[in-house]
């Protein structure tokens, strides 16, 4: 069973940690926890019992639901849902001689339509231990599908048995694309996956792809 998604979110000087994991087909629940100051401040659970009869074929849909639940909580944090003092007004942390209207206008000009981003893996290869696949990644505005340039992309190896390790990193080109070659270990204990994370201007997203052993890929 894959550990899941783990993301740190900085809001108003406070760091929130969002953790989402799948409990497995024997306990078909997707659970997300939000930590702040070492304490759990909220939890979200969703069941997928209707997918259990599909067995391993349900993996893609379960992963999609995990991503949606995880990103929704990140969005809630950035919208101030868990701020003890309530949501902050737009521009509260901007020191400027400009009026608020001018700040808002500059923001809209600099980031036209950008609200939530999505990272995609084009021509996704089967990931197999011991191989060196080339990943063709693309980051887009989720609402308009326009490419997002200069997004920071990090590719990590995660495992149920070991701490995450970074494989590669880079920035997207004007077409929102980044092509990178990664080296997968010959083998590793537990279940493993490659996580591709993208971040730009406080917006972030990630996708995860499981790694197979050679005998599983036959």
C-alpha positions in Angstrom: 0.0 0.0 0.0 1.4 3.4 -1.0 1.8 6.0 1.7 0.0 8.6 -0.3 0.3 12.3 -0.7 2.1 14.6 1.7 2.2 18.4 1.2 3.3 21.4 3.3 1.2 24.5 2.8 2.3 27.9 4.1 -0.5 30.3 5.0 -0.3 33.5 7.0 3.1 32.4 8.5 1.7 29.1 9.6 2.7 25.8 8.0 0.0 23.2 7.5 0.8 19.6 6.6 -1.7 17.7 4.5 -1.5 13.9 4.4 -3.7 11.7 2.3 -3.6 7.9 2.1 -5.6 4.9 0.9 -6.4 2.3 3.6 -6.5 -0.5 1.0 -9.2 -2.7 -0.5 -9.8 -4.5 2.8 -10.6 -1.1 4.4 -11.8 1.0 1.4 -11.3 4.4 2.8 -9.4 7.4 1.6 -8.3 9.5 4.6 -6.8 12.9 4.7 -5.4 14.6 7.8 -4.4 18.3 8.2 -1.7 19.0 10.8 -0.7 22.3 12.3 1.8 22.7 15.2 2.0 18.9 15.5 -1.7 18.6 16.1 -4.5 17.2 13.8 -6.9 20.1 13.1 -9.2 18.2 10.8 -9.7 14.9 9.0 -11.7 13.9 5.9 -12.7 10.4 5.0 -14.4 9.1 1.9 -15.4 5.5 1.2 -15.1 3.6 -2.1 -16.6 0.3 -1.2 -18.4 0.2 -4.6 -15.0 -0.1 -6.3 -13.8 -3.1 -4.3 -15.2 -5.7 -6.7 -12.9 -4.3 -9.4 -9.8 -5.3 -7.4 -6.6 -3.8 -8.7 -8.4 -2.4 -11.7 -9.9 0.2 -9.3 -6.4 1.7 -8.7 -6.7 4.5 -11.2 -10.0 5.7 -9.9 -8.9 5.5 -6.3 -5.8 7.5 -7.1 -7.9 10.1 -8.9 -10.2 10.4 -5.8 -7.1 10.7 -3.5 -5.7 13.6 -5.7 -9.1 15.4 -5.7 -9.5 15.1 -1.9 -5.9 16.2 -1.2 -6.1 19.2 -3.5 -9.4 20.3 -2.1 -7.9 20.5 1.4 -4.9 22.4 0.1 -7.3 24.9 -1.6 -9.3 25.2 1.7 -6.1 26.1 3.6 -5.1 28.7 1.1 -8.6 30.1 1.3 -8.2 30.6 5.1 -10.6 27.9 6.2 -8.4 26.8 9.1 -7.1 30.2 10.1 -8.1 30.8 13.8 -8.7 34.4 13.0 -10.7 33.8 9.8 -9.7 34.2 6.2 -7.2 37.1 5.4 -8.3 39.8 2.9 -6.6 39.7 -0.5 -3.3 41.5 -0.4 -3.0 41.5 3.4 0.7 40.6 3.2 1.7 42.9 0.3 3.7 46.0 1.3 3.1 48.5 -1.5 2.4 52.2 -2.1 -0.3 51.1 -4.6 -4.0 51.0 -3.7 -5.7 47.7 -3.3 -7.4 48.1 -6.6 -4.0 48.6 -8.3 -2.6 45.5 -6.6 -5.6 43.4 -7.7 -5.3 44.7 -11.3 -1.5 43.9 -11.4 -2.3 40.4 -10.1 -4.9 39.8 -12.8 -2.5 41.0 -15.5 0.4 39.0 -14.3 -1.6 35.8 -13.7 -4.5 35.8 -16.3 -7.0 33.2 -15.3 -4.6 31.1 -13.2 -6.4 29.6 -10.3 -5.5 25.9 -10.1 -2.8 24.0 -12.0 -2.6 20.4 -13.2 0.4 18.3 -14.0 0.2 15.7 -16.7 2.5 12.9 -17.9 2.3 12.7 -21.7 2.8 9.3 -23.4 3.2 7.9 -19.8 5.6 4.9 -19.9 5.3 1.9 -17.7 7.6 2.4 -14.7 9.8 -0.6 -14.0 12.5 -1.1 -11.4 16.0 -0.9 -12.9 15.0 1.1 -16.0 15.6 4.7 -16.9 12.4 6.1 -18.4 12.0 9.5 -20.0 9.1 11.5 -18.5 7.3 14.1 -20.6 5.6 16.3 -18.1 3.3 19.2 -18.8 1.8 21.8 -16.4 -1.5 23.5 -17.4 -4.1 25.9 -16.0 -6.8 23.5 -14.8 -9.6 25.7 -15.9 -8.4 26.8 -19.4 -5.8 24.1 -20.2 -3.4 26.8 -21.1 0.3 25.9 -20.6 2.0 27.2 -17.4 5.6 28.2 -17.9 8.3 28.5 -15.2 6.5 26.1 -12.9 8.9 24.3 -10.5 8.7 20.6 -11.0 10.2 18.0 -8.6 10.2 14.2 -9.3 10.4 12.0 -6.2 10.6 8.3 -5.4 8.3 7.3 -2.5 8.0 4.0 -0.8 6.1 2.4 2.1 9.4 1.4 3.6 11.7 4.4 3.1 11.7 8.2 3.2 11.0 10.0 -0.1 14.1 10.7 -2.3 14.3 13.3 -5.1 15.1 12.0 -8.5 15.1 15.1 -10.7 13.9 18.7 -10.7 13.5 21.5 -13.2 11.2 24.2 -14.6 8.6 24.1 -17.4 9.3 25.8 -20.7 7.0 28.4 -22.4 4.8 25.5 -23.6 4.4 24.3 -20.0 6.6 21.2 -20.7 9.5 19.6 -19.0 11.3 16.4 -20.3 13.4 14.6 -17.8 15.2 11.2 -17.5 15.0 9.4 -14.2 17.0 6.5 -12.9 14.9 3.9 -11.0 16.6 1.6 -8.5 17.0 -2.1 -9.3 14.6 -2.9 -6.6 13.2 -1.5 -3.3 11.4 -2.9 -0.3 7.6 -2.4 -0.1 5.4 -0.6 -2.7 6.9 2.2 -4.6 5.8 5.0 -6.8 7.1 8.1 -8.7 5.5 11.4 -7.6 5.7 14.4 -9.9 5.0 17.7 -8.1 4.5 21.1 -9.7 4.4 24.5 -7.9 4.0 28.1 -9.1 3.0 31.2 -7.2 1.5 29.2 -4.3 -0.5 26.8 -6.6 0.6 23.2 -6.5 -0.4 19.8 -7.8 1.0 16.3 -8.1 0.5 13.0 -9.8 1.7 9.6 -8.8 2.6 6.5 -10.9 3.3 3.1 -9.4 6.6 1.3 -10.2 6.4 -2.4 -11.2 8.9 -5.1 -10.8 10.1 -6.8 -14.1 8.0 -9.9 -13.4 4.9 -7.9 -12.9 5.3 -6.1 -16.2 5.4 -9.2 -18.3 
